[in-house]
Amino acid sequence: MLSIRQFSKSYYQRTVLQIEELVFAPGAHWIQGENGSGKSTLFKAIGSLIPFQGFISFQQFDNRKHRVPFQRALGFAEAEPLYPAMLTGLDLISFTRQIKKASTASTFELVESLGMFDYLHQPISTFSSGMLKKLSLAIAFVGEPDLLVLDEPYITLDADARGVLNNILSTYLQQGATLLFSSHQAIEGIEIAAISHYKIHQQRLIRT
């Protein structure tokens, strides 16, 4: 269970997002809101990428006090990922595998399912937007996390890749994972039927 309490995030002394309390049980949760409502801010705070006031915990782990076990339980993918251009996809996936203590076999099974082998050894500077999105998702899934936080996971993916993503998410939900995702598209337009029978809970953020 993911718990967010007394959360506040400000930029230049202006509060952009406040949450008194939100609790996410295992299952799929669609985080909605207009541009600037704080979806990416919330996701980055959960991923410990930005500072904030308040408390975020998953199971018994606080994402600041218990940073290592929290990160091992978390799979996080940004909407528009940025990685060092000189590294390869294999560099990043291998590093994540070591941090998460994931098996080589399960990691490369994931890479194969996403169809990444043809360009895994190329510098990230040569990646298209779709290739970058697949890389960010592969990194998020390494180590079979119990908490998935995916910001706009469907953008720039082709139809085949969206189908693979849905199959992966379906498997995680069957195993009792907690999934938070955002999308600017209507739920009917993102080919999410493969996971919709799990009941997708909708949570709307309001711009402060």
Secondary structure, 3 states (H helix, E strand, C coil): CEEEEEEEEEECCEEEEEEEEEEECCEEEEEECCCCCCHHHHHHHHCCCCCCEEEEEECCEECCCCHHHHHHHEEEECCCCCCCCCCEHHHHHHHHHHHHCCCHHHHHHHHHHCCCHHHCCCEHHHCCHHHHHHHHHHHHHCCCCCEEEECCCCCCCCHHHHHHHHHHHHHHHHCCCEEEEECCCCHHHCCCHHHHCCCEEEEECCCC
